[in-house]
Amino acid sequence: MQLDQPLSEKEFDELDSFLLSERSPEDAMTMDMLHGYLTAIAIGPETIMPAEWLKRVWGQEDTDIPQFKHAKEEERILNLIMRFMNEVLVTFEVAPKEFEPLFVEHEHLGQTLIDAEAWCWGFWEGMELRPGSWDAIWESELKDLMQPIYLLGADEIDEAELPLVEDPVKAHKLALELEANLPAIHKFWVPRRKAAVSTVKRDEPKVGRNDDCPCGSGKKYKKCCGADE
């Protein structure tokens, strides 16, 4: 399956089941948390490569490793995660205003409300991959757009702010605000986004100081072109 293909409902359930299974580490992300995590990585200030962010999907520790039955299953699950990520990336690239966070619904006093807490936890985890890089938006005139993510996703908030998230109706309103704010947060970072750091590969082997100088003089490199070094 190509990586640009969105997950089918069956594939979504397959990934969901694996993340919740006993073969995933205890601290592995749930689907809603994973979606928030991938969203932060997709729209944030720096490009982060999968080799780095995939580890956090399974937990905070290096020992948090899923127990795949075989290499084919590992390839399958990682493929589903990457396609899940690509859905987020493509939506923000093509139609950011149509992006829908994967929030959980629950019943409260006869009302169907949204619970965005796990999604925001995941988003906060994504921010923690590059915490200092997010300062620009917190220090800008758009800082209020980040408030719902902070209230619902931060490890600690001020005691005076707790009533804003402990009341299910108020938490529901924060989730709606967050969804409305995401396109603007994405737009803020588009012109500021930094590319991933790449390693420069030498086309030719490094010349040792005691090797013959490659210029053809017949002298040692250290006494010829390498003397200035």
Backbone as numpy.savetxt, mean C-alpha at the origin, in Angstrom:
# Nx Ny Nz CAx CAy CAz Cx Cy Cz
-3.96 -16.10 -15.98 -4.81 -14.90 -15.98 -3.93 -13.66 -15.98
-4.26 -12.70 -16.84 -3.50 -11.47 -16.93 -3.69 -10.61 -15.68
-2.65 -9.87 -15.29 -2.72 -9.06 -14.08 -3.68 -7.88 -14.20
-4.05 -7.53 -15.43 -4.96 -6.40 -15.58 -6.44 -6.82 -15.53
-6.68 -8.09 -15.27 -8.06 -8.57 -15.16 -8.57 -8.40 -13.73
-9.69 -7.71 -13.53 -10.23 -7.58 -12.16 -10.67 -8.92 -11.61
-10.71 -9.01 -10.29 -11.13 -10.26 -9.66 -12.61 -10.52 -9.91
-12.92 -11.76 -10.23 -14.32 -12.15 -10.31 -14.84 -12.34 -8.89
-16.12 -12.47 -8.74 -16.69 -12.68 -7.41 -16.14 -13.96 -6.79
-15.98 -15.00 -7.61 -15.44 -16.27 -7.13 -14.00 -16.11 -6.67
-13.20 -15.36 -7.42 -11.79 -15.14 -7.06 -11.68 -14.27 -5.81
-12.56 -13.28 -5.71 -12.60 -12.45 -4.50 -12.83 -13.33 -3.28
-13.80 -14.23 -3.36 -14.12 -15.13 -2.25 -12.96 -16.08 -1.97
-12.26 -16.49 -3.01 -11.12 -17.38 -2.85 -10.01 -16.72 -2.04
-9.69 -15.48 -2.40 -8.66 -14.74 -1.66 -9.12 -14.46 -0.24
-10.36 -14.07 -0.10 -10.94 -13.81 1.22 -10.83 -15.04 2.12
-11.17 -16.19 1.57 -11.12 -17.44 2.35 -9.70 -17.77 2.77
-8.74 -17.55 1.88 -7.36 -17.86 2.23 -6.85 -16.95 3.34
-7.16 -15.65 3.24 -6.71 -14.71 4.26 -7.29 -15.02 5.64
-8.49 -15.59 5.65 -9.15 -15.92 6.91 -8.84 -17.34 7.39
-8.15 -18.12 6.56 -7.90 -19.52 6.90 -6.79 -19.66 7.94
-6.68 -20.84 8.49 -5.65 -21.12 9.48 -4.25 -21.15 8.86
-4.19 -21.24 7.55 -2.88 -21.27 6.89 -2.30 -19.88 6.67
-3.11 -18.85 6.91 -2.59 -17.49 6.94 -2.20 -17.14 8.37
-1.17 -16.32 8.55 -0.78 -15.91 9.91 -1.94 -15.25 10.63
-1.89 -15.31 11.93 -2.97 -14.76 12.75 -3.21 -13.28 12.47
-2.15 -12.54 12.18 -2.27 -11.10 11.96 -2.40 -10.72 10.48
-2.70 -11.69 9.62 -2.87 -11.39 8.20 -4.06 -10.43 8.01
-3.99 -9.62 6.99 -5.05 -8.66 6.73 -6.32 -9.35 6.23
-7.45 -8.75 6.55 -8.71 -9.16 5.96 -8.87 -8.41 4.63
-9.88 -8.74 3.85 -10.03 -8.12 2.54 -10.26 -6.62 2.63
-11.06 -6.18 3.59 -11.30 -4.74 3.69 -10.05 -3.99 4.16
-9.31 -4.59 5.08 -8.06 -3.98 5.53 -7.04 -3.96 4.38
-6.97 -5.06 3.63 -6.06 -5.14 2.49 -6.40 -4.07 1.45
-7.67 -3.85 1.22 -8.09 -2.86 0.24 -7.67 -1.45 0.66
-7.81 -1.13 1.94 -7.34 0.16 2.43 -5.84 0.30 2.31
-5.13 -0.76 2.63 -3.67 -0.80 2.55 -3.20 -0.55 1.12
-3.79 -1.25 0.18 -3.42 -1.10 -1.23 -3.77 0.29 -1.75
-4.86 0.85 -1.25 -5.26 2.20 -1.68 -4.22 3.23 -1.27
-3.74 3.15 -0.03 -2.72 4.09 0.44 -1.46 3.98 -0.41
-1.08 2.75 -0.75 0.12 2.55 -1.57 -0.10 3.08 -2.98
-1.31 2.88 -3.50 -1.61 3.29 -4.88 -1.65 4.79 -5.06
-2.15 5.53 -4.07 -2.34 6.97 -4.26 -1.36 7.82 -3.47
-0.49 7.20 -2.69 0.39 7.93 -1.79 1.56 8.63 -2.45
2.45 9.20 -1.65 3.52 10.07 -2.14 4.67 9.38 -2.84
4.81 8.06 -2.66 5.94 7.36 -3.27 5.48 6.04 -3.87
6.13 5.66 -4.95 5.90 4.34 -5.52 6.63 3.31 -4.66
5.91 2.30 -4.20 6.49 1.26 -3.36 6.35 -0.08 -4.09
7.42 -0.80 -4.18 7.42 -2.04 -4.95 6.76 -3.18 -4.17
6.13 -4.12 -4.88 5.46 -5.25 -4.22 6.37 -6.05 -3.29
7.64 -6.18 -3.65 8.56 -6.95 -2.80 8.60 -6.41 -1.39
8.32 -5.11 -1.24 8.31 -4.50 0.10 6.93 -4.59 0.74
5.88 -4.19 0.02 4.58 -4.10 0.68 3.88 -5.43 0.87
4.24 -6.44 0.08 3.58 -7.74 0.22 3.81 -8.36 1.61
4.97 -8.11 2.19 5.30 -8.71 3.49 4.30 -8.31 4.56
3.85 -7.06 4.52 2.94 -6.55 5.55 1.54 -7.15 5.45
1.21 -7.70 4.30 -0.11 -8.32 4.14 -0.30 -9.44 5.15
0.80 -10.11 5.47 0.73 -11.29 6.35 0.96 -10.97 7.81
1.44 -9.78 8.13 1.67 -9.42 9.52 2.86 -8.50 9.67
3.15 -8.14 10.90 4.21 -7.17 11.19 5.59 -7.82 11.33
5.62 -9.12 11.63 6.88 -9.78 11.90 7.37 -10.57 10.69
8.69 -10.77 10.62 9.25 -11.56 9.53 8.81 -13.02 9.60
8.40 -13.45 10.79 7.96 -14.83 10.97 6.51 -15.04 10.53
5.82 -13.96 10.18 4.43 -14.07 9.71 4.44 -14.48 8.24
4.41 -15.78 8.02 4.51 -16.32 6.66 3.35 -17.28 6.43
2.62 -17.15 5.33 1.51 -18.07 5.05 2.02 -19.47 4.74
1.21 -20.46 5.03 1.57 -21.85 4.77 0.87 -22.31 3.49
1.54 -22.10 2.38 0.98 -22.54 1.11 1.16 -24.05 0.95
0.21 -24.67 0.29 0.29 -26.12 0.07 1.42 -26.47 -0.89
1.61 -25.62 -1.88 2.64 -25.86 -2.88 2.91 -24.55 -3.62
3.92 -24.55 -4.48 4.33 -23.34 -5.19 3.21 -22.82 -6.10
2.43 -23.71 -6.65 1.35 -23.29 -7.54 0.30 -22.48 -6.77
0.00 -22.90 -5.53 -0.97 -22.15 -4.73 -0.40 -20.79 -4.35
0.87 -20.73 -4.00 1.50 -19.46 -3.67 1.41 -18.50 -4.85
1.73 -19.00 -6.03 1.64 -18.17 -7.23 0.22 -17.69 -7.45
-0.75 -18.56 -7.19 -2.15 -18.22 -7.39 -2.59 -17.09 -6.44
-2.27 -17.22 -5.15 -2.69 -16.22 -4.16 -2.01 -14.88 -4.42
-0.73 -14.91 -4.71 -0.01 -13.66 -4.99 -0.55 -12.99 -6.25
-0.94 -13.80 -7.22 -1.53 -13.26 -8.44 -2.85 -12.55 -8.14
-3.65 -13.13 -7.25 -4.93 -12.52 -6.88 -4.70 -11.19 -6.15
-3.71 -11.16 -5.28 -3.40 -9.91 -4.55 -2.94 -8.83 -5.52
-2.08 -9.20 -6.47 -1.58 -8.22 -7.43 -2.70 -7.70 -8.32
-3.62 -8.56 -8.69 -4.75 -8.11 -9.51 -5.70 -7.23 -8.69
-5.82 -7.53 -7.42 -6.61 -6.70 -6.51 -6.00 -5.30 -6.45
-4.68 -5.25 -6.38 -3.97 -3.98 -6.37 -4.17 -3.24 -7.69
-4.08 -3.96 -8.79 -4.20 -3.31 -10.09 -5.60 -2.72 -10.31
-6.60 -3.34 -9.72 -7.96 -2.78 -9.79 -7.97 -1.38 -9.17
-7.30 -1.25 -8.04 -7.23 0.05 -7.36 -6.47 1.05 -8.23
-5.32 0.65 -8.73 -4.50 1.54 -9.55 -5.23 2.01 -10.80
-5.87 1.08 -11.50 -6.55 1.42 -12.75 -7.73 2.34 -12.49
-8.48 2.09 -11.42 -9.63 2.93 -11.12 -9.21 4.37 -10.86
-8.14 4.56 -10.09 -7.69 5.92 -9.82 -7.09 6.57 -11.06
-6.52 5.78 -11.93 -5.95 6.34 -13.16 -7.04 6.74 -14.15
-8.09 5.93 -14.25 -9.11 6.15 -15.26 -10.30 6.95 -14.75
-10.78 6.61 -13.56 -11.99 7.26 -13.04 -11.94 7.34 -11.52
-11.09 8.23 -10.97 -10.91 8.29 -9.52 -12.19 8.59 -8.74
-13.11 9.33 -9.35 -14.34 9.67 -8.65 -15.29 8.48 -8.52
-15.00 7.41 -9.25 -15.83 6.21 -9.18 -15.25 5.15 -8.23
-14.14 5.48 -7.59 -13.53 4.51 -6.68 -14.43 4.26 -5.47
-14.61 3.01 -5.13 -15.44 2.63 -3.99 -14.61 1.85 -2.97
-14.37 2.40 -1.80 -13.65 1.67 -0.75 -14.45 0.44 -0.33
-13.74 -0.59 0.07 -14.38 -1.84 0.47 -14.74 -1.76 1.96
-15.84 -1.08 2.26 -16.30 -0.93 3.63 -17.25 -2.07 3.99
-17.32 -2.36 5.28 -18.23 -3.39 5.79 -19.54 -2.74 6.21
-20.64 -3.39 5.93 -21.95 -2.91 6.38 -22.41 -3.70 7.60
-23.14 -3.04 8.50 -23.67 -3.73 9.67 -24.98 -3.07 10.07
-25.78 -3.81 10.79 -27.08 -3.31 11.23 -26.96 -2.66 12.61
-27.59 -1.51 12.77 -27.59 -0.82 14.06 -28.94 -0.13 14.25
-29.70 -0.64 15.21 -31.02 -0.08 15.53 -31.90 0.06 14.27
-31.88 -1.00 13.48 -32.72 -1.02 12.29 -32.15 -0.29 11.09
-30.95 0.27 11.23 -30.31 0.98 10.12 -29.13 0.18 9.58
-28.88 0.26 8.29 -27.69 -0.33 7.69 -26.61 0.75 7.65
-25.57 0.54 8.44 -24.50 1.53 8.55 -23.20 0.98 7.99
-22.29 1.88 7.69 -20.98 1.51 7.17 -19.95 1.50 8.29
-19.13 0.47 8.31 -18.02 0.39 9.26 -16.73 0.42 8.44
-16.01 1.54 8.50 -14.79 1.73 7.71 -13.53 1.55 8.54
-13.66 1.09 9.76 -12.50 1.05 10.66 -11.39 0.15 10.13
-11.71 -1.07 9.73 -10.67 -1.99 9.25 -10.02 -1.45 7.98
-10.84 -0.87 7.09 -10.29 -0.28 5.86 -9.29 0.82 6.21
-9.64 1.65 7.17 -8.76 2.75 7.59 -7.52 2.23 8.31
-7.66 1.15 9.06 -6.46 0.53 9.66 -5.48 0.15 8.56
-6.02 -0.46 7.50 -5.17 -0.86 6.39 -4.53 0.34 5.71
-5.30 1.40 5.50 -4.76 2.61 4.89 -3.63 3.17 5.76
-3.85 3.17 7.06 -2.82 3.68 7.98 -1.55 2.83 7.90
-1.71 1.51 7.76 -0.55 0.63 7.59 0.21 0.99 6.32
-0.53 1.30 5.26 0.12 1.70 4.02 0.88 3.01 4.19
0.32 3.94 4.93 1.01 5.20 5.20 2.28 4.97 6.02
2.23 4.00 6.92 3.38 3.73 7.79 4.58 3.18 7.03
4.38 2.75 5.80 5.52 2.32 4.99 6.42 3.50 4.65
5.82 4.69 4.54 6.56 5.93 4.25 5.98 7.06 5.09
6.06 6.97 6.41 5.37 7.94 7.28 5.75 9.39 7.03
7.02 9.69 6.92 7.45 11.07 6.73 7.01 11.66 5.41
6.84 10.81 4.41 6.48 11.29 3.08 5.07 11.86 3.01
4.23 11.52 3.98 2.86 12.01 3.98 2.71 13.38 4.63
3.81 13.92 5.16 3.72 15.18 5.90 3.15 16.31 5.06
3.44 16.32 3.77 3.03 17.44 2.91 1.53 17.66 2.93
0.75 16.59 2.92 -0.70 16.78 2.90 -1.23 17.15 4.29
-0.59 16.63 5.35 -0.99 16.98 6.71 -0.70 18.46 6.99
0.29 19.01 6.30 0.68 20.41 6.52 0.05 21.35 5.49
-0.80 20.82 4.63 -1.41 21.63 3.58 -2.82 22.06 3.97
-3.44 22.83 3.09 -4.82 23.26 3.32 -5.82 22.12 3.15
-5.33 20.98 2.68 -6.19 19.81 2.50 -6.12 18.84 3.69
-5.48 19.24 4.77 -5.27 18.33 5.89 -6.58 17.79 6.46
-7.66 18.57 6.37 -8.94 18.10 6.91 -9.47 16.89 6.15
-9.03 16.71 4.90 -9.47 15.55 4.13 -8.95 14.25 4.74
-7.87 14.34 5.49 -7.26 13.15 6.09 -7.86 12.82 7.46
-8.67 13.72 8.00 -9.19 13.55 9.36 -9.97 12.25 9.55
-10.88 11.86 8.65 -11.59 10.59 8.84 -10.65 9.39 8.89
-9.60 9.41 8.08 -8.64 8.30 8.09 -7.91 8.26 9.42
-7.54 9.43 9.92 -6.87 9.51 11.22 -7.79 8.99 12.34
-9.01 9.47 12.36 -9.92 9.10 13.45 -10.24 7.61 13.46
-10.41 7.03 12.28 -10.81 5.63 12.19 -9.64 4.66 12.09
-8.46 5.17 11.69 -7.36 4.24 11.43 -6.13 4.37 12.29
-5.95 5.51 12.95 -4.73 5.70 13.75 -4.70 4.78 14.96
-3.49 4.41 15.37 -3.34 3.55 16.55 -3.87 4.24 17.80
-3.67 5.53 17.90 -4.13 6.30 19.06 -4.71 7.63 18.60
-5.84 8.01 19.20 -6.41 9.33 18.96 -6.66 9.99 20.31
-6.89 11.29 20.30 -7.13 12.00 21.55 -8.42 11.50 22.20
-8.42 11.49 23.52 -9.60 11.02 24.25 -10.85 11.82 23.89
-10.67 13.10 23.64 -11.81 13.96 23.29 -12.41 13.60 21.94
-11.64 12.87 21.11 -12.11 12.50 19.78 -12.82 11.16 19.75
-12.73 10.40 20.84 -13.33 9.07 20.88 -14.83 9.05 20.58
-15.61 10.00 21.08 -17.05 9.98 20.76 -17.35 10.03 19.27
-16.43 10.56 18.48 -16.64 10.66 17.03 -16.58 9.31 16.34
-15.92 8.34 16.99 -15.79 7.03 16.36 -16.52 5.92 17.12
-16.81 6.15 18.38 -17.49 5.13 19.17 -18.98 5.06 18.88
-19.55 6.16 18.43 -20.95 6.19 18.02 -21.05 5.65 16.59
-21.75 4.52 16.36 -21.83 3.93 15.01 -22.36 4.88 13.95
-23.30 5.75 14.31 -23.86 6.70 13.34 -22.81 7.73 12.94
-22.05 8.24 13.92 -21.00 9.21 13.62 -19.87 8.56 12.82
-19.55 7.31 13.15 -18.52 6.59 12.41 -18.96 6.37 10.96
-20.26 6.12 10.77 -20.83 5.96 9.44 -20.64 7.25 8.63
-20.90 8.39 9.24 -20.74 9.67 8.56 -19.27 9.93 8.20
-18.36 9.52 9.08 -16.93 9.66 8.78 -16.55 8.82 7.56
-17.14 7.62 7.46 -16.86 6.75 6.31 -17.32 7.39 5.01
-18.48 8.02 5.04 -18.99 8.69 3.85 -18.10 9.88 3.47
-17.63 10.62 4.47 -16.71 11.73 4.22 -15.42 11.23 3.59
-14.93 10.13 4.13 -13.68 9.56 3.63 -13.80 9.19 2.16
-14.87 8.50 1.82 -15.07 8.10 0.43 -15.11 9.31 -0.50
-15.78 10.37 -0.05 -15.87 11.59 -0.85 -14.52 12.30 -0.98
-13.65 12.12 0.02 -12.36 12.82 0.05 -11.27 12.15 -0.78
-11.39 10.86 -1.03 -10.30 10.10 -1.66 -9.86 10.65 -3.03
-10.77 11.03 -3.92 -10.31 11.58 -5.19 -9.43 12.82 -5.03
-9.75 13.68 -4.06 -8.95 14.89 -3.83 -7.59 14.54 -3.23
-7.56 13.53 -2.36 -6.28 13.09 -1.78 -5.40 12.53 -2.89
-5.99 11.74 -3.77 -5.26 11.20 -4.91 -4.72 12.33 -5.79
-5.57 13.32 -6.08 -5.18 14.44 -6.94 -4.03 15.23 -6.33
-4.03 15.37 -5.01 -2.96 16.11 -4.33 -1.60 15.48 -4.61
-1.55 14.13 -4.61 -0.26 13.46 -4.73 0.20 13.23 -6.16
-0.70 13.33 -7.14 -0.31 13.03 -8.53 0.92 13.82 -8.98
0.96 15.14 -8.84 2.15 15.88 -9.30 3.35 15.76 -8.36
3.13 15.24 -7.17 4.20 15.16 -6.17 4.77 13.75 -6.03
4.15 12.80 -6.65 4.52 11.39 -6.43 5.93 11.09 -6.92
6.69 10.43 -6.07 8.07 10.07 -6.38 8.13 8.64 -6.91
9.01 8.43 -7.87 9.19 7.09 -8.42 9.96 6.23 -7.42
9.84 4.92 -7.59 10.59 4.00 -6.73 12.08 4.16 -6.98
12.86 4.01 -5.94 14.31 4.09 -6.06 14.82 2.85 -6.77
15.61 3.05 -7.82 16.14 1.92 -8.57 17.65 1.85 -8.40
18.19 0.67 -8.53 19.62 0.45 -8.42 20.27 0.58 -9.79
21.30 1.40 -9.88 22.00 1.57 -11.15 22.89 0.36 -11.40
22.73 -0.24 -12.56 23.52 -1.42 -12.91 24.66 -1.01 -13.83
25.86 -1.44 -13.51 27.02 -1.12 -14.34 26.98 -1.98 -15.61
27.22 -1.35 -16.75 27.29 -2.11 -17.99 28.62 -2.84 -18.11
29.65 -2.34 -17.43 30.97 -2.95 -17.48 31.45 -3.22 -16.05
32.29 -4.26 -15.87 32.79 -4.55 -14.53 33.67 -3.42 -14.01
33.63 -3.24 -12.71 34.44 -2.19 -12.08 35.91 -2.51 -12.24
36.71 -1.48 -12.53 38.15 -1.66 -12.71 38.84 -1.54 -11.37
39.65 -2.56 -11.01 40.42 -2.51 -9.78 41.59 -1.55 -9.91
42.04 -1.00 -8.77 43.11 0.01 -8.83 44.43 -0.57 -9.32
44.63 -1.87 -9.14 45.87 -2.50 -9.58 45.75 -3.19 -10.94
44.57 -3.03 -11.57 44.38 -3.61 -12.90 45.00 -2.69 -13.94
45.23 -3.25 -15.14 45.71 -2.43 -16.25 44.63 -1.41 -16.60
45.04 -0.20 -16.88 44.07 0.84 -17.19 43.36 0.54 -18.50
42.04 0.62 -18.53 41.29 0.29 -19.75 41.52 1.26 -20.91
42.21 2.39 -20.64 42.46 3.34 -21.73 43.53 2.85 -22.69
44.27 1.79 -22.29 45.28 1.21 -23.18 46.67 1.79 -23.03
46.90 2.54 -21.98 48.21 3.19 -21.79 49.29 2.20 -21.38
48.89 1.05 -20.83 49.85 0.08 -20.33 50.20 0.29 -18.88
49.69 1.37 -18.27 49.94 1.66 -16.86 48.87 1.03 -15.99
49.17 0.93 -14.69 48.17 0.50 -13.74 47.09 1.59 -13.64
45.87 1.15 -13.39 44.74 2.08 -13.34 44.97 3.18 -12.30
45.55 2.80 -11.13 45.76 3.77 -10.04 46.76 4.85 -10.42
47.66 4.56 -11.43 48.66 5.54 -11.83 48.28 6.24 -13.14
47.07 5.89 -13.63 46.64 6.50 -14.88 45.29 7.19 -14.68
44.25 6.65 -15.29 42.93 7.32 -15.21 42.36 7.31 -13.80
42.84 6.39 -12.98 42.33 6.32 -11.62 43.08 7.19 -10.63
44.09 7.90 -11.11 44.90 8.71 -10.21 44.09 9.83 -9.55
43.15 10.41 -10.30 42.36 11.50 -9.75 41.44 11.04 -8.63
41.11 9.74 -8.60 40.22 9.25 -7.55 40.91 9.19 -6.21
